[in-house]
Amino acid sequence: MKPIKINAIAFQDGDGCWIGQGIEYDICVHATSLPQLYKTFEREVTANFCINQKLGRPALSGIPAAPEHFRKAFEAAEIKFSPRKQDLTQPVQIDEVGVVEEAEAA
């Protein structure tokens, strides 16, 4: 299976937690640090894979793209990074993360 690549934005909320918002898929997670955010996002997407597989549906079935303002925030992000080396054995790859000061609420 060819890995699914997902882009995301990351920003801190008022309490200092990091929020990760997918771009191609409207998946949102939170964590206490950027490295933990990546792991949490990957875990949530993998859980969706497993659930959809048990239901006989394609991976990420039924999850629409995030609202357009998140894509615009991603494109405008001045800081972007790839969380880790690409591993073709993993079904999900967080391709690039844009760090933004804040994202407009949905």
PyRosetta script that sets phi, psi and omega in degrees:
from pyrosetta import init, pose_from_sequence

init()
pose = pose_from_sequence("MKPIKINAIAFQDGDGCWIGQGIEYDICVHATSLPQLYKTFEREVTANFCINQKLGRPALSGIPAAPEHFRKAFEAAEIKFSPRKQDLTQPVQIDEVGVVEEAEAA")
pose.set_psi(1, 130.2)
pose.set_omega(1, 177.9)
pose.set_phi(2, -72.0)
pose.set_psi(2, 132.1)
pose.set_omega(2, -178.6)
pose.set_phi(3, -60.9)
pose.set_psi(3, 145.5)
pose.set_omega(3, 174.3)
pose.set_phi(4, -90.9)
pose.set_psi(4, 125.2)
pose.set_omega(4, 179.8)
pose.set_phi(5, -98.5)
pose.set_psi(5, 133.6)
pose.set_omega(5, -178.2)
pose.set_phi(6, -127.6)
pose.set_psi(6, 135.9)
pose.set_omega(6, 172.3)
pose.set_phi(7, -99.7)
pose.set_psi(7, 155.5)
pose.set_omega(7, -178.1)
pose.set_phi(8, -149.8)
pose.set_psi(8, 161.9)
pose.set_omega(8, 168.8)
pose.set_phi(9, -113.2)
pose.set_psi(9, 154.2)
pose.set_omega(9, 178.0)
pose.set_phi(10, -130.5)
pose.set_psi(10, 137.5)
pose.set_omega(10, 176.6)
pose.set_phi(11, -153.4)
pose.set_psi(11, 159.6)
pose.set_omega(11, 179.4)
pose.set_phi(12, -96.2)
pose.set_psi(12, 142.4)
pose.set_omega(12, 175.7)
pose.set_phi(13, -87.5)
pose.set_psi(13, -176.8)
pose.set_omega(13, -177.0)
pose.set_phi(14, -63.4)
pose.set_psi(14, -21.9)
pose.set_omega(14, -180.0)
pose.set_phi(15, -94.3)
pose.set_psi(15, 1.6)
pose.set_omega(15, 179.5)
pose.set_phi(16, 90.0)
pose.set_psi(16, -1.0)
pose.set_omega(16, 175.3)
pose.set_phi(17, -74.4)
pose.set_psi(17, 149.6)
pose.set_omega(17, 176.2)
pose.set_phi(18, -91.2)
pose.set_psi(18, 135.6)
pose.set_omega(18, 177.3)
pose.set_phi(19, -111.4)
pose.set_psi(19, 132.5)
pose.set_omega(19, 175.7)
pose.set_phi(20, -116.1)
pose.set_psi(20, 126.4)
pose.set_omega(20, -178.7)
pose.set_phi(21, -123.4)
pose.set_psi(21, 120.2)
pose.set_omega(21, 176.0)
pose.set_phi(22, -65.8)
pose.set_psi(22, 156.1)
pose.set_omega(22, 178.8)
pose.set_phi(23, -102.0)
pose.set_psi(23, -56.2)
pose.set_omega(23, -178.6)
pose.set_phi(24, -70.0)
pose.set_psi(24, -25.5)
pose.set_omega(24, 179.0)
pose.set_phi(25, -132.3)
pose.set_psi(25, 135.9)
pose.set_omega(25, -177.1)
pose.set_phi(26, -79.7)
pose.set_psi(26, 75.1)
pose.set_omega(26, 178.7)
pose.set_phi(27, -119.9)
pose.set_psi(27, 130.5)
pose.set_omega(27, -177.6)
pose.set_phi(28, -130.1)
pose.set_psi(28, 135.1)
pose.set_omega(28, 178.5)
pose.set_phi(29, -136.7)
pose.set_psi(29, 167.6)
pose.set_omega(29, 174.4)
pose.set_phi(30, -138.1)
pose.set_psi(30, 155.0)
pose.set_omega(30, -180.0)
pose.set_phi(31, -158.2)
pose.set_psi(31, 171.7)
pose.set_omega(31, -177.5)
pose.set_phi(32, -87.9)
pose.set_psi(32, -11.9)
pose.set_omega(32, 179.5)
pose.set_phi(33, -147.7)
pose.set_psi(33, 161.9)
pose.set_omega(33, 178.3)
pose.set_phi(34, -63.2)
pose.set_psi(34, -44.9)
pose.set_omega(34, 177.8)
pose.set_phi(35, -60.5)
pose.set_psi(35, -39.3)
pose.set_omega(35, 178.9)
pose.set_phi(36, -68.2)
pose.set_psi(36, -33.3)
pose.set_omega(36, 178.7)
pose.set_phi(37, -60.5)
pose.set_psi(37, -44.4)
pose.set_omega(37, 178.7)
pose.set_phi(38, -59.8)
pose.set_psi(38, -47.7)
pose.set_omega(38, -178.8)
pose.set_phi(39, -62.6)
pose.set_psi(39, -40.6)
pose.set_omega(39, -179.5)
pose.set_phi(40, -65.6)
pose.set_psi(40, -43.1)
pose.set_omega(40, 179.3)
pose.set_phi(41, -62.0)
pose.set_psi(41, -47.0)
pose.set_omega(41, 179.5)
pose.set_phi(42, -60.0)
pose.set_psi(42, -41.5)
pose.set_omega(42, 179.7)
pose.set_phi(43, -63.5)
pose.set_psi(43, -42.6)
pose.set_omega(43, -179.0)
pose.set_phi(44, -65.7)
pose.set_psi(44, -40.7)
pose.set_omega(44, 179.2)
pose.set_phi(45, -67.8)
pose.set_psi(45, -40.6)
pose.set_omega(45, 178.3)
pose.set_phi(46, -63.5)
pose.set_psi(46, -39.2)
pose.set_omega(46, 177.0)
pose.set_phi(47, -61.4)
pose.set_psi(47, -40.3)
pose.set_omega(47, 177.8)
pose.set_phi(48, -63.0)
pose.set_psi(48, -40.7)
pose.set_omega(48, 176.9)
pose.set_phi(49, -56.0)
pose.set_psi(49, -49.0)
pose.set_omega(49, -176.4)
pose.set_phi(50, -63.4)
pose.set_psi(50, -44.8)
pose.set_omega(50, 179.8)
pose.set_phi(51, -62.6)
pose.set_psi(51, -47.3)
pose.set_omega(51, -179.5)
pose.set_phi(52, -65.0)
pose.set_psi(52, -34.9)
pose.set_omega(52, 178.0)
pose.set_phi(53, -63.6)
pose.set_psi(53, -44.2)
pose.set_omega(53, 178.5)
pose.set_phi(54, -62.5)
pose.set_psi(54, -31.2)
pose.set_omega(54, 179.8)
pose.set_phi(55, -87.4)
pose.set_psi(55, -1.8)
pose.set_omega(55, 178.7)
pose.set_phi(56, 76.1)
pose.set_psi(56, 24.8)
pose.set_omega(56, -179.4)
pose.set_phi(57, -111.9)
pose.set_psi(57, 158.3)
pose.set_omega(57, 176.3)
pose.set_phi(58, -63.7)
pose.set_psi(58, 154.0)
pose.set_omega(58, 178.1)
pose.set_phi(59, -56.0)
pose.set_psi(59, 139.8)
pose.set_omega(59, 178.5)
pose.set_phi(60, 61.1)
pose.set_psi(60, 19.3)
pose.set_omega(60, 178.7)
pose.set_phi(61, -59.2)
pose.set_psi(61, 133.8)
pose.set_omega(61, 175.2)
pose.set_phi(62, 84.8)
pose.set_psi(62, -0.4)
pose.set_omega(62, 178.8)
pose.set_phi(63, -99.9)
pose.set_psi(63, 114.3)
pose.set_omega(63, -179.3)
pose.set_phi(64, -76.2)
pose.set_psi(64, 171.3)
pose.set_omega(64, 172.9)
pose.set_phi(65, -65.8)
pose.set_psi(65, 155.8)
pose.set_omega(65, 177.3)
pose.set_phi(66, -65.7)
pose.set_psi(66, 158.6)
pose.set_omega(66, 175.5)
pose.set_phi(67, -54.9)
pose.set_psi(67, 149.5)
pose.set_omega(67, -172.8)
pose.set_phi(68, -55.4)
pose.set_psi(68, -33.6)
pose.set_omega(68, -177.3)
pose.set_phi(69, -65.2)
pose.set_psi(69, -23.9)
pose.set_omega(69, 175.2)
pose.set_phi(70, -72.2)
pose.set_psi(70, -38.8)
pose.set_omega(70, 176.6)
pose.set_phi(71, -63.1)
pose.set_psi(71, -42.5)
pose.set_omega(71, 178.8)
pose.set_phi(72, -62.9)
pose.set_psi(72, -40.4)
pose.set_omega(72, 177.2)
pose.set_phi(73, -63.7)
pose.set_psi(73, -39.9)
pose.set_omega(73, 178.1)
pose.set_phi(74, -62.7)
pose.set_psi(74, -47.3)
pose.set_omega(74, -179.0)
pose.set_phi(75, -64.1)
pose.set_psi(75, -32.1)
pose.set_omega(75, -178.5)
pose.set_phi(76, -86.2)
pose.set_psi(76, -10.2)
pose.set_omega(76, -176.5)
pose.set_phi(77, -58.2)
pose.set_psi(77, 130.0)
pose.set_omega(77, 179.2)
pose.set_phi(78, -81.8)
pose.set_psi(78, -25.2)
pose.set_omega(78, 179.1)
pose.set_phi(79, -112.4)
pose.set_psi(79, 122.1)
pose.set_omega(79, 176.3)
pose.set_phi(80, -134.3)
pose.set_psi(80, 144.2)
pose.set_omega(80, 177.8)
pose.set_phi(81, -149.2)
pose.set_psi(81, 157.5)
pose.set_omega(81, 172.7)
pose.set_phi(82, -98.9)
pose.set_psi(82, 122.8)
pose.set_omega(82, -173.5)
pose.set_phi(83, -57.9)
pose.set_psi(83, -36.7)
pose.set_omega(83, 178.7)
pose.set_phi(84, -161.4)
pose.set_psi(84, 172.8)
pose.set_omega(84, 179.0)
pose.set_phi(85, -58.3)
pose.set_psi(85, 146.8)
pose.set_omega(85, 177.8)
pose.set_phi(86, -67.5)
pose.set_psi(86, 131.7)
pose.set_omega(86, 179.5)
pose.set_phi(87, -123.4)
pose.set_psi(87, 103.3)
pose.set_omega(87, -174.5)
pose.set_phi(88, -67.8)
pose.set_psi(88, -7.1)
pose.set_omega(88, 177.1)
pose.set_phi(89, -84.7)
pose.set_psi(89, -14.4)
pose.set_omega(89, -179.6)
pose.set_phi(90, -87.5)
pose.set_psi(90, 136.4)
pose.set_omega(90, -178.9)
pose.set_phi(91, -72.3)
pose.set_psi(91, -21.6)
pose.set_omega(91, -178.1)
pose.set_phi(92, -125.9)
pose.set_psi(92, 134.6)
pose.set_omega(92, 175.5)
pose.set_phi(93, -130.6)
pose.set_psi(93, 125.5)
pose.set_omega(93, 172.5)
pose.set_phi(94, -80.0)
pose.set_psi(94, 106.5)
pose.set_omega(94, -171.9)
pose.set_phi(95, -71.9)
pose.set_psi(95, -51.7)
pose.set_omega(95, -177.0)
pose.set_phi(96, -151.3)
pose.set_psi(96, 142.5)
pose.set_omega(96, 177.3)
pose.set_phi(97, -119.2)
pose.set_psi(97, 128.1)
pose.set_omega(97, 173.4)
pose.set_phi(98, -100.7)
pose.set_psi(98, 126.1)
pose.set_omega(98, 179.2)
pose.set_phi(99, -94.8)
pose.set_psi(99, 124.1)
pose.set_omega(99, -178.8)
pose.set_phi(100, -123.1)
pose.set_psi(100, 156.6)
pose.set_omega(100, 179.8)
pose.set_phi(101, -64.3)
pose.set_psi(101, -46.1)
pose.set_omega(101, 175.4)
pose.set_phi(102, -158.8)
pose.set_psi(102, 154.5)
pose.set_omega(102, 177.4)
pose.set_phi(103, -113.7)
pose.set_psi(103, 140.7)
pose.set_omega(103, 178.4)
pose.set_phi(104, -61.4)
pose.set_psi(104, 134.3)
pose.set_omega(104, -179.6)
pose.set_phi(105, -64.6)
pose.set_psi(105, 148.4)
pose.set_omega(105, -177.7)
pose.set_phi(106, -66.2)
pose.dump_pdb("model.pdb")
